[in-house]
């Protein structure tokens, strides 16, 4: 038995069922609103859904058309998925004939100038959120911001840390993030579901994609264009020295170079500043504190201040951002995928995570632990020629994950985690089972190799399913009440403003506010 396996077995056996059953998760799921013909909806965020600034479950991300659905925190997988489904059902009852795009890569995109940036009202905090998004448009372009994904928020109870061999939550979660960055290729391989894209997405940009059919571009073995060069990776990030050794070292690097979030990014800004911001905005996994939680964004708009506050904060959970939407699931993720994520994250937590030299933590695409696995190509994604069992330490990793799945099943009195892991292993043995391969097969067999037709057909099918299923009256009433309350809260904030936006901005970015 290797030292890694021995250490994991020791820590795993020390975790009682109460701790393993105390694992918590929540989901943030983005989706584009589109018209029934698949064109981007240019309408404002529907008032019937409430205030995007203050609603706890329904908001927007970059654009008015990019809706974000947020669950609460759940100890049970099915309870989390059930709430996500209920939120979808409520949304569908409030958006008329519009549809939620079921895939990560966007629908046919209009001219950049026509894409509406999200608006949050006239309060200072609302204006700051919009200005931040204007900055994103300048840094990355509007079309790139229309990519949708699913964020998986995950935590363990405080009692887990000493039993798992860590001093405290901060040490544990940063160790998890370091391991995640080394092994995230496995998630992209198993769950990447964006091998193709509408040609409008790259209009006017250089790329290495191939034409599959008129209007559709792809790479033959890609799994996740979303997490590749056309999406969330960048050359600037590759060479960036950001430390994931501790919350202190990470915060110092991030706050030193972060640009002003309320001003446009200028061409004269250093590459390091841009890349450091990208490391936070585009990280595939990041640690989160109460000041950076989704519900806290209205209190602490994105930018330097939340990162600065993190230096004095306790990490409360990790946010996994590497997940494509599952286009075959009406709500974007299956129970098996959630259970695999739980096993994977526990593996990252319980396996020794060496500190990185010189403050660097290599992204998973270039990690040296998998020399026989195809690396990420320049423009896309992870190739489907990877084999979990053939990568260095892969067999040991699979064996350790089986032990974790067995422990979770024993604690919960089920076999579901082992079944989810078994399905993942089968996909590594038969790449035709991978979501990315299924997408291409479905496009070829039913939609004349058209990405837009494929995605729209599934989106319409999911809309029909979610609209037809009953929504309990008490659930619909609760969401309607939350929508009304959110609008009232936004109005109260706007009515209580006592300073102009420039004064607010200067105070927000002052050294006294940052206190670093």
N, C-alpha and C positions, 0 to 999 in steps of 0.2 A: 504494500500500500504506500502511495506517495505521501510526502509530508503534507501536501495540500489536501489530499483525501482524508488523511488522519486528523488534521486540524479541523476540517469541516465536520467530520463525524463527531468529534469531541464537542464542538460548539452546538451542533444540531441536537445531540442527545441531551444537552443542558437546557434546551428550550422546552419548557412544559407546554402542554396542550393549550393552556390558557393564553400563553403568549402567542403561539401560532394562530390561535383563533382570534387574537386581537389585531391581526393584520387588517389595515384599513385601506380603502381605495376610493377614488372619485375620478370622474371622467369629464373632460372638456372636449366637445366635439364640434368642429367647424363644418359648415356646409354653405355652398353658394345658393342663393335664391335665384331660380331661373324661370323663364316663361315656359308654357307648355311646349313650345317649339324648340326649347333648349337654349335660347338666347339669354344672356345675362339680364336679370331684372334690374332696371335702372330706377325703380321706385324707392322712396325712403323706407327705412325700417318701419314696419307696420305699427301704427299707434296701438292697435288692439293687442300687441304683444307687450306693451308697457314701455318704460323708459330703459333704453340700453345702458344708461349711466347707473341706474339704481336697482334694476331687477337682479335678484340673486341667481336666477337660472337661465335667463334668456338675454343675451347681449349681442354685440357685434364685435368683430375683430378689426381688420383693416378698413373694410368697405361697408357701406350701408347694405350691400348685397351679401356680405359674408357674415352669416349669422353664427353665433356660438352658443351652444347648449351646455349647461353646467349642472352636473348632479351634485347632491350632497355627499357626505362621507359615509361609506358603508362597510360593514364587516362581512357581509354576504355578497357573493358574486351576483347571484340572481336578483337580489334586491337593488343592486347598482344598475344592472341592465334594465330592470323593470322601471326604475325612475327615469332612465334615459328614454325609454320607449314612451312613457307617459308625457314627457316634455315634447317629444316629437309629435305625438298625437294632438296635443294642445296647439302647437304651432300650426299644424296642418288645418286645424279648424279656424285659424285666424288669418291665413294668407291667401284666401280666395283660390284661384286656379294656379297659383305659382307652385313650384316644385322645388324640393331640396335636392341639389345635385349630389349623387351618391358616390362620386369618385373624387380622388384627391386633386388630380390635375384638372384645370378649369375647363368650362365650356368654351364655346367660341367667344373670344374676347373682342370687345369693340376697341376703337381707338383709345389710347391711354387717357386722353383728356376727358373721355366720356365715362370713365369708371369713377363712381362716386365714393369719395373718402368718408368714413364714418363721422357722424356728427353727434354731439352729446349735449346740446343746449348751450345756453349763454353764461353759465356759471364759469368761474375761473378754472375749476377742476375739469369741467367739461371741455372748455376751450383748450386746456393743456393736453388733454387726450387727443383731440383732433390735430393739434399742431405737431404732436409726436408722430402721428401717422403721416402727416405731410413730410416730415423728415424721413420716414421710411420710404416714401415714394421717391424722394430724391436719392436716397442711398441705393435702392434696389430696383426701382421702377414699379409701376402700379401692377402690371400683369403678374410679375413674380409674387406679389403680395396676395394674389387671388388663389394661390394654392391652399388647399384645405387639408387639415390633418386631425389627428386625435391625440390628445395629451392624457397620459395616464398618471394620476397622482397617487403616491404609495407611501405608506408609513407602517412602522411597528411601534408597539407600546414602549414606554420608557424602561420597563423592566427587562427588555431584551438586550440592552447594550452591554452590561457587564457579563451576561451569560454568553453573548456572542463574541466576547473578547475585545470589546471596545470600551474606551474610557467614558464616552458620552455620545449624545446624538450627533454632534458636529463631526466628531472623529469617524463615527460609523457611516454617516451618509456620504462624507467625502471619500471614504474608502470605497463605498459602493459606486460612486460616480467614476472614480479612476478605473475600476474594473469594468464598468459599463462601457466606457470609451474604448476599452481594448476588445470587448466582445460584442459590441452592438452590431457588427456585421451579420451575426446570426439572426437577429430580429429583422434586418433588412432583407436577408435571404428568404426567411420563412414567411414573412408577412408583407413584404413589399408588393404593392398592387398597382403600380403606375409605370408600366413599361412603354406606354404610348401616350401621345398628346395631340391635341388639335394644333394644326400648323399655325394658327393665329397667335399662339402663345409665344412663339419665337420670331414673329414677324420683325424684320429689321435687325435681328441679332445673329451673330455667328454661332454655329453649332455643328455637331458631327452626327446629327440624327439622319436616319434613312427614311425615304418615303415608302410607306406601306401601301397607301392608296391616296388618291387626291384629297388633300386636306388633313391627312393623318401622317404623323411622323413617329418613329420608334427606333429602338435598338433591339436587335433580335434576341439577346439574352439578358436584357435589363430587367431588374426587379423593381427598382424605385427611382424613377427620374426625379421625383420630389426631393429625395435626399441626396441627389447628385449635383453636378456643376450647374445644371439648369435650374436647380431649386435652392436647397438650403446650405450647400457647401460653397466655399469660395477659396480662391488662391490666397487671399490675404490671411484667412484663418489657418492655412496649412503651416505658415511660418510664424504664427503668433505664440509667444511664450506667456501663457496664462497658467498659473499654478492651481492645481486641484489637490494640493497636499493638505490644505486646511482652509477654514473659512477666512482666517486673517490674511493669508497670503493671496487667496483668490480676490478678496475685496480690494486689497492694495493695488493689484494689477488692473482690476476693472475700473476703479474710481479714478485712477491716475490719468487714464487716457480717454474716458468716456466723453463724447462731445456734448455740447449743450443741447438738451432735448427740445428746447422751445425755439431753436433757430435752425434755419436750413443748413444742411451740411455743405460746406464750401469746398471748392476744388482744391484749395490750399490746405485743407485738413490733412494731417499726416495719415499714412496708410495704417500705422499702428492704432491710431484712434478709431479709424473705421473698423479695423479688424477686431479690436477689443469689444466694441459695441456689437459686432456680428457674433462674437463668441457667446454673448449673453442672449441676443435675440434669436440666434440660429442654433444654439446648443441642442444636441440630441437628447441630453439628460442634464438637468440642473437641480441643485439643491434649492429649497424654498423656505423662507421664513414667513412669519405672520405679515410682515410688511411687504412681501412680494406675492402673497396669495391672491388668487383671482378676485376674491371679494374685497380685497384691500386696495385694488387699483384705483378706485374712485377716491380713496383717501390719500394715496401716494402714487401719483401718475408715474409712468415708466421713465427711467432716466437715471441720473446720478444719485439722487437722494435715496431711493430704495436700496441701491447697492451699498451706499455709505452706511445706512442703518444696519445692514446685514452684519457689519463688523462687530456689532454689540449684541447681535441676536442669536437665538438658538435655532438651528435648522429643525424644521418640523416634519418635512417630507421631501421626497424627490419627485420631480416632474419628468416623465419620459415623453419626449417629443418626436421620437423616431417613427411613430406608427402611421402608416398610410390608412386612409379609410378603407374598410373592406367593402368593395362595391357589391358584394353578394349578400351582405347583411343589411336589412332595412335600417338599422341604427348604427351601422359602421363598424361593429365589432361583435365577435361571438364569445360565448362563455369559455370555449376552449382556449381562445387567444388570451383572455384575461387570466385564466389559470396558468397558462404557460408563462405569462409575464410575472406572475407571483413567484413561480419556481425560479425563473431566470434572475429576478431581482434578489431573491434570497441567496442564490448562488453567488451573485456579485457581492453581497453583504458578508457572507460567511467565509468566502475564500480570501486568503491573504492578498492584500492589495499593496504592492510595493510603492513607496513614494517615488515620484518622478524626479529625474535629475534636472538640475538647473531650472526647476519650476515648470518644466514642460510636461505635458501629457498628450501623447500622440493620439490623434483621432483614430477611430477604429479602422479606417480605410487603409492605413499604412502600418498597422501594428505588425511587429515582426513575429508574432506567435503563430501565424498561419501562412508559412512560406509557400505551401502548395495550393493555396487558394488564390483564385484570380483576384487581383486588386481592382479597386474602383477605376473605371475608365475616366477620361478627362471630362466628358460631357454628361455622363449619366450616372451610373448606378452600379449596383452590384450585379455581377454576372451569375447566371444560373448554373455555371459549371462548378460552383463551390460545393464542397462536401464536408459536412460537419465532422464525420468520422475520420476524414483524411487529414484534417488540419492538426498541426502539432498540439499535443495535449487534448485533442478533440475527444478521444475515447474516454480519457479521464474525466473531462468536463461532462460528457453525457452520463457517465456512471455516477458522478456526484449529484447531477440534477435528478437522476432517478431516486437517489436516497432522499433528496429534499421533497420530491413529489410524494414518496411513500410516507414521510413524516407528516406532511400536510393532510394526506388522506386519512391517516390514523387519527390525527387530532380531530378531524371533522366527520369521521365515520363514513367515508365515501371512497370511491376509486376514481373520481373525476380528474384529479391532477395527473395520475399515472396515464389515464386515457388521453389527456391532452398532450402529454409528453410523447406518448406512443405515436400519436398522429403526426407530431412534428418530425419524429425520427423517420416515419414512412415517407414524408415529403422530401427529406434529404436523400432518400434512396430512390425516389421516383419524382424527379423535378416536374413532371407533368401535373402533379398534385398541388404545386405552388400557386398561390393566387395570381402571380404575374403570368404564369403559363396559362392558367385558366382564362384570364382576361384576353390574351391573344387568341386562344382557341375559340372563345365565344365570339370575338370580333370576326374571326375568319369564317366560322361556320354559320353565323346567323346575321351578321351585319356588314357583309362585304368589306371587311377590314377597316371599317370606319369607327374611329374612337368615339366621335360625337354621337353616332347612332347607338353604339353599344351603351355608353353611359346614360344617354337619355332614356333608352328603353328600360334599363334597370331602375333608374330614378322614378319613372312613371309607375313601374310595377310596385316599387316600395311605397310610393305615395298612395296607391290604391289599397295596399295592404293596411297601412297605418290609418287611413281614413275609414276603412271598413270595420276595424276592430273597435269594440266598445270602449269608451273612456268613462270610468265611473263618475257619476255626477258630482260627488264630493271632491274628486281630484280636479275636475274642470273648474269647479267653483273656487277651489284654493288657488289655482293658477290665475284665474280671472281677478281674484282679490289681490294677489301679488302684483299683477300688472297695474291695477288701479293705484295701489300703494306706492309703487315705484314712480309713477307719474307725479303723485302728490309730493313725494320726497324730493324729486328733482325741482319742482316748483318752489319748495321751501328753501332749498339751497340757493336758487337764483334770487329769491326775494331777500335773502339774508346777506347778500354780498355787501361788503363795506369798503373794499379796495378795488382799484382798477387792475386789469390783467398784468400790466407791466410791473406794478408794485408787487403783486402776487408772485410773478416770475422771479423777480430779484430776491425776494425774501426766501422763496423756495430753494434757490441755488446759492444762498449765502453760506459762508463758512459756519455761521452759528447753527444753521439748519443741518448742514452736513455733519459737522462735529467728527471729522476724521483726523 
